[in-house]
Amino acid sequence: MYSQFRGTGVALVTPFKNGKIDFDALEKVINFNINGDVDFLVSLGTTGESPTLSKEEKLNILSFTAEITNDRVPLVAGFGGNNTAAVIQAIKGFHFSKYDAILSVSPAYNKPTQKGIIKHFEAIVQEAPKPVILYNVPSRTGSNMTAETTLHLAHSNSKFMAVKEASGNQQQVMQIVKDKPNHFLVLSGDDLITLPMLSFGIDGVISVVANAFPKRFSDMVRFGLDDNFETARQLHFSLMDIIQLLFVDGNPPGVKAALEILGIGTKEVRLPLAEMPDHSYKKMETAIQQLKASLTVG
């Protein structure tokens, strides 16, 4: 039903230059990822620094991303928050003609109960003109969306099309995979453990590292989905050091540093985030150089 979202989605960065959105760099990132054979793109997720963007900036980014993508791959728009009414108002105020789904994160800071999380998403899906991908990331939201909650929502309405699971709790993810309805996809929200999760039946990933290494990471996911874990494992290990470095100083400072090293955009982020410090940046440069050298030798 939602097979176009199996595989690798990319949580796109929002490039900045001198405090403003760098649309030239964003165009490069979009084309780099599409040419790298990713399966879909996600705009205005956590990696896109959406909390620091104004309403006008968000709309401009969504419009520009759709224009550059030009129907080459499916598009997902991020609409989330801890004020249910405000999220619904934002969704109603956007024209989704070029977008195929909505990514909506479980509410942060409020720390709602599981009942509150269920009612929040039920209210959103009732107004959403597109299918909804639930997003569980307890390290950022302060509360976990349990397997029982995810499964309740998945079975209650087929417009809940997937969950991006970034709890790091593989037992929880297994439970969702085991008991989910057929239409419902389970997507990893953690690059480093995507490979083992593929082994027990998830459907793909919404990735950070794929911004910088789209071909290599999306190939890893494809091989995993095809049960070719020998090849998938090789690709996973080739990116493992880089993936770990991406998150040493938070996300997205790490992946923005990687993109700068690769000549796509700058490492600039918006406060309250800080740019990757020099000592980490040098480690990232070394890791990328080593990867390039191994590919040349291979």
JOFENBEL-V290451 format. One record per residue. N is the residue number from 1. SS is DSSP state (alpha for helix, beta for strand, coil for the rest). BURIAL is 1 if it has 24 or more other C-alpha atoms within 12 Angstrom, else 0. D_CENTER is the distance of its C-alpha to the mean C-alpha in Angstrom with 2 decimals. Layout:
N_SS_BURIAL_D_CENTER, N_SS_BURIAL_D_CENTER
This chain:
1_coil_0_20.59, 2_coil_1_16.92, 3_alpha_0_17.15, 4_alpha_1_15.42, 5_alpha_1_12.05, 6_coil_1_13.15, 7_beta_1_12.01, 8_beta_1_9.16, 9_beta_1_6.47, 10_beta_1_5.29, 11_beta_1_3.48, 12_coil_1_7.26, 13_coil_1_9.65, 14_coil_1_12.65, 15_coil_1_15.66, 16_beta_1_18.78, 17_beta_0_22.41, 18_coil_0_25.18, 19_coil_0_23.25, 20_beta_0_22.33, 21_beta_1_19.41, 22_coil_1_20.02, 23_alpha_1_19.61, 24_alpha_0_21.22, 25_alpha_1_18.60, 26_alpha_1_15.78, 27_alpha_1_17.74, 28_alpha_1_17.99, 29_alpha_1_14.29, 30_alpha_1_13.80, 31_alpha_1_16.89, 32_alpha_1_16.19, 33_alpha_1_13.05, 34_alpha_1_14.96, 35_alpha_0_17.96, 36_coil_1_16.08, 37_coil_1_15.80, 38_coil_1_12.11, 39_coil_1_12.15, 40_beta_1_10.06, 41_beta_1_8.25, 42_beta_1_6.20, 43_beta_1_8.48, 44_coil_1_9.14, 45_coil_1_6.32, 46_alpha_1_7.44, 47_alpha_1_7.09, 48_alpha_1_9.10, 49_coil_1_11.73, 50_alpha_1_12.32, 51_alpha_1_15.01, 52_alpha_1_17.10, 53_coil_1_17.25, 54_coil_0_20.22, 55_alpha_0_20.31, 56_alpha_0_21.84, 57_alpha_1_19.27, 58_alpha_1_16.43, 59_alpha_1_18.59, 60_alpha_0_19.46, 61_alpha_1_15.94, 62_alpha_1_15.18, 63_alpha_1_18.60, 64_alpha_1_18.39, 65_alpha_1_15.12, 66_alpha_1_16.80, 67_alpha_0_19.98, 68_alpha_1_18.80, 69_alpha_1_16.76, 70_coil_0_19.97, 71_coil_0_19.02, 72_coil_0_18.27, 73_coil_1_15.00, 74_beta_1_13.59, 75_beta_1_11.71, 76_beta_1_9.67, 77_beta_1_10.65, 78_beta_1_9.59, 79_coil_1_12.86, 80_coil_1_13.35, 81_coil_1_16.00, 82_coil_1_18.92, 83_coil_1_21.49, 84_alpha_1_21.35, 85_alpha_0_23.86, 86_alpha_0_22.12, 87_alpha_1_18.82, 88_alpha_1_21.07, 89_alpha_0_23.01, 90_alpha_1_20.06, 91_alpha_1_19.01, 92_alpha_0_22.70, 93_coil_0_22.96, 94_coil_1_20.47, 95_coil_0_21.48, 96_coil_1_18.91, 97_coil_0_20.99, 98_coil_1_18.49, 99_coil_1_15.41, 100_coil_1_15.00, 101_beta_1_12.96, 102_beta_1_11.85, 103_beta_1_8.94, 104_beta_1_11.10, 105_beta_1_10.92, 106_coil_1_14.12, 107_coil_1_16.62, 108_coil_1_16.94, 109_coil_0_20.36, 110_coil_0_22.52, 111_coil_0_21.94, 112_coil_1_22.90, 113_coil_0_24.51, 114_alpha_0_23.08, 115_alpha_0_25.38, 116_alpha_0_23.98, 117_alpha_1_20.36, 118_alpha_1_21.73, 119_alpha_0_23.76, 120_alpha_1_20.95, 121_alpha_1_18.81, 122_alpha_1_22.02, 123_alpha_1_22.96, 124_alpha_1_19.72, 125_alpha_1_19.77, 126_alpha_0_23.47, 127_alpha_1_22.83, 128_coil_1_19.63, 129_coil_1_20.66, 130_coil_1_17.69, 131_beta_1_16.15, 132_beta_1_13.86, 133_beta_1_10.77, 134_beta_1_11.52, 135_beta_1_9.28, 136_beta_1_11.34, 137_coil_1_11.03, 138_alpha_1_14.77, 139_alpha_0_14.83, 140_alpha_0_13.78, 141_alpha_1_15.36, 142_coil_0_18.53, 143_coil_1_18.80, 144_coil_1_17.64, 145_coil_1_17.21, 146_coil_1_19.55, 147_alpha_1_19.64, 148_alpha_1_22.59, 149_alpha_1_20.83, 150_alpha_1_17.91, 151_alpha_1_20.62, 152_alpha_1_22.87, 153_alpha_1_20.43, 154_alpha_1_19.54, 155_alpha_0_23.29, 156_alpha_0_24.29, 157_coil_1_22.75, 158_coil_1_21.37, 159_coil_1_19.26, 160_beta_1_16.90, 161_beta_1_15.24, 162_beta_1_12.59, 163_beta_1_11.09, 164_beta_1_7.81, 165_beta_1_10.10, 166_coil_1_9.77, 167_coil_1_13.51, 168_coil_1_14.58, 169_coil_1_17.43, 170_alpha_1_17.94, 171_alpha_0_20.99, 172_alpha_1_19.15, 173_alpha_1_16.66, 174_alpha_1_19.82, 175_alpha_0_21.49, 176_alpha_1_18.86, 177_alpha_1_19.02, 178_alpha_0_22.81, 179_alpha_0_23.45, 180_coil_1_20.92, 181_coil_1_22.39, 182_coil_0_22.27, 183_coil_1_20.10, 184_coil_1_17.23, 185_beta_1_14.25, 186_beta_1_12.72, 187_beta_1_9.26, 188_beta_1_8.64, 189_coil_1_6.36, 190_coil_1_8.76, 191_alpha_1_9.49, 192_alpha_1_13.13, 193_alpha_1_14.00, 194_alpha_1_12.29, 195_alpha_1_15.73, 196_alpha_1_17.87, 197_alpha_1_15.85, 198_alpha_1_16.33, 199_alpha_1_19.97, 200_coil_1_20.29, 201_coil_1_18.66, 202_coil_1_14.96, 203_coil_1_13.80, 204_beta_1_10.80, 205_beta_1_7.32, 206_beta_1_3.64, 207_beta_1_4.71, 208_coil_1_6.11, 209_alpha_1_9.58, 210_alpha_1_9.40, 211_alpha_1_9.80, 212_coil_1_13.16, 213_coil_1_13.98, 214_alpha_1_12.66, 215_alpha_1_15.88, 216_alpha_1_16.42, 217_alpha_1_13.17, 218_alpha_1_13.01, 219_alpha_1_16.72, 220_alpha_1_16.27, 221_alpha_1_14.19, 222_alpha_1_16.85, 223_alpha_1_19.64, 224_alpha_1_18.37, 225_alpha_1_18.19, 226_coil_0_21.68, 227_coil_0_22.93, 228_coil_0_23.74, 229_alpha_1_22.73, 230_alpha_0_25.21, 231_alpha_0_23.51, 232_alpha_1_19.95, 233_alpha_1_21.22, 234_alpha_0_22.66, 235_alpha_1_19.49, 236_alpha_1_17.63, 237_alpha_1_20.46, 238_alpha_1_20.63, 239_alpha_1_17.21, 240_alpha_1_17.65, 241_alpha_1_19.41, 242_alpha_1_17.02, 243_alpha_1_13.97, 244_alpha_1_16.20, 245_alpha_1_17.31, 246_alpha_1_13.92, 247_coil_1_13.95, 248_coil_0_17.74, 249_coil_1_17.82, 250_coil_1_14.58, 251_coil_1_11.23, 252_coil_1_11.20, 253_alpha_1_14.92, 254_alpha_1_14.62, 255_alpha_1_12.41, 256_alpha_1_14.47, 257_alpha_1_17.53, 258_alpha_1_16.62, 259_alpha_1_16.23, 260_alpha_1_19.55, 261_alpha_0_21.19, 262_coil_1_20.25, 263_coil_0_21.75, 264_coil_1_18.80, 265_coil_1_18.83, 266_coil_1_19.80, 267_coil_1_18.67, 268_coil_1_19.45, 269_coil_1_17.51, 270_coil_1_18.85, 271_coil_0_20.74, 272_coil_0_20.43, 273_coil_0_18.21, 274_coil_0_20.37, 275_coil_1_20.08, 276_coil_1_19.97, 277_coil_0_23.67, 278_alpha_0_25.95, 279_alpha_0_26.44, 280_alpha_1_22.75, 281_alpha_1_22.45, 282_alpha_0_25.43, 283_alpha_1_23.98, 284_alpha_1_20.89, 285_alpha_1_23.39, 286_alpha_0_25.39, 287_alpha_1_22.60, 288_alpha_1_21.55, 289_alpha_0_25.28, 290_alpha_0_25.86, 291_alpha_1_23.20, 292_alpha_0_24.76, 293_alpha_0_28.18, 294_alpha_0_27.43, 295_alpha_0_26.30, 296_alpha_0_29.51, 297_alpha_0_31.64, 298_coil_0_30.07
